[in-house]
């Protein structure tokens, strides 16, 4: 049986282009699952997911969903990223975890209060540094490609209330 139906075409790239191939016709957000094939047409054991598009992804997350502390109930994290900047490695559906404090320090995310006012980055980092309980001190996020209930590929933001260094020290959470 032929899959997909004959009316649909598959793009075929040279092996040298596998790692760098970009999403075709991405629109606002595009995602493609790519695999390597031998010359005889058999699929190899390697795949990669490429992301692209012309729209910035804007995600707002309540701070208390990231950090295990009620003192942050009034804050939210606004994370903005171009899809092409989410680099997912070979044979994986998600990139490495990113430390939220580092993302704030690099100005790749902003923290806002209930009124929508931006809290100065230095103030947020200083407040997180004052936390005494290590379990409430760190948070990490990463993007993941998942299959939704509608059987389509979705991009989801996952979070854990632990710093990147803690997560990287646990093999089951690394990737």
N, C-alpha and C positions, 0 to 999 in steps of 0.2 A: 504494500500500500504506500502510495506517495504522500509525504507530509512535508510541508503544508500543501494545500491544493495547488495544482499547476499554475493557477493565475497569479500566485504570489512568487516573488523572486527573492533569493537569498544573495546577499552581497558576499563576494569572496575576495579576501585580501591575501597578499603574499605573506608568508610566515614572518618576514622581517617587520611587517606592519602590525602584527598582532598586539604587541604591548602598547603601541601608540595610536591605534585606530580610534577615531572619534565617532561620536554618535552622528548618524546621518539625519538630516531633517529634524532637528531636536525641538524646534518650536520653543515654547516657554520652558519646558522641562522634558528631556528625552533620556531614555534608559535602554540600553541594549545588552543582551547576554551574548557573548561571543565565545566560540570554541575553536580549537585547532583541529584540522583534519589532515590526514595523511594524503599523499598523492592518489592512493587508491580509493579515497572517499571515506575511509573509516575515521571516526571521531577519536581523538586522543583524550588523555585524562586531564587536559588543561582547559580552564575556562576563565573568563574575566567579565566583569560587569563595567560598562562604560557609562558615564553620566555626562550630560551636556545640556545646553539650553541658554536662552537669552534672558531669563528672568532670575532675579535674586530670590533665594529662598529665605523667607522671614518666619522665624519660629519664636514664639513667646512662651516661656515656661515659668510657672510660679517657683520662686526660690525654695520654698519649703518642700517642693517635689524633688529638688536636687540635693539640698542639705538637710540632714536629719535633725532639724531644730525649729522650734516654733517661733523663735525670735525673728525669723525672716518672713513671716506670713505676709507682710505688707510689701514685699519686693518681688520683682519678676526679672527674668533674664531675657533680653532680646538678642537673638543670635541670627546673623545674616551671613549667607554664604552663596557664592556662585556654584551651581552644580558641578562645573568642570574642576572646581577646587577640591571636591570630595574624591579622593583617589583611593579606589578599592583595589587591593592587590590581587594577584593571580590566585585562583582557587579559593576565593573568599567572597562573602556577601556583605562584609563590613570592613571599614578601615580600623586603624588603631584607636584606642580610647584617647580622648583629649581631656586634660585637666581643666576644669571650669575656671579656676583661679588664674591659670596661665592664659586662657582665652580672654579673660577680662583684662589682664595685664597687657596683652598684645593688642588690645582695643579691637578684637574681633567680635566682641559682644559688649552690650551695655546693660546696666542694671537700672531699673526704673522703680519708682514708688507707685502707690495706688493712684496718684494724680497723674501719672505718666511722665513725671519729671525725672530726668537722668540724674543718677547719683554719681558723684565724682568717683572715678576708678580707684584713686588712692584711698578714699574713704572706705570703699567696699573691701579692698584688699586688707587694709588695716583692721577692719572689723572681723574679717575671717581669721586673721592672724591672732587675734585676741582670744579666740575660742580655746577653752581648756581641754575639752573632751575630744580626743582624737577621732572618735566615731562621728563627730559633728563637724569636723574640720575640712573634709574634702568632698569633692564631687567630680564626676567625669561623665562625658557624653560621647556618643559616636552615632554615626548614621548607619543604618542597616537596610538592605534590600530584602523585602519580605513579599510573600504572596498573600494577597488579601482574600476576604470572603468572596469577592467578585472574580477570583481566579486571575487577577491582573497583578503585575509587579508594582509595588509601592515602595516609596522611600520613607523610612521611619526614623525618628530620633529616639535613641535609647539613653537612659541615664542610670547611674549607680551612685549611691551616697558614699563614695570612697575616692580618694585621689588616684591619679594615674599610676603613681609609683606603687601603691597598694595593689591595684588591679594587675599590673604587670608582674608582680611577685606571685600571682596565683595562676598557674598554668591553665586551669579550666576557664578563666575569665579573659585570658589574653586575647584570644581571637576565636 
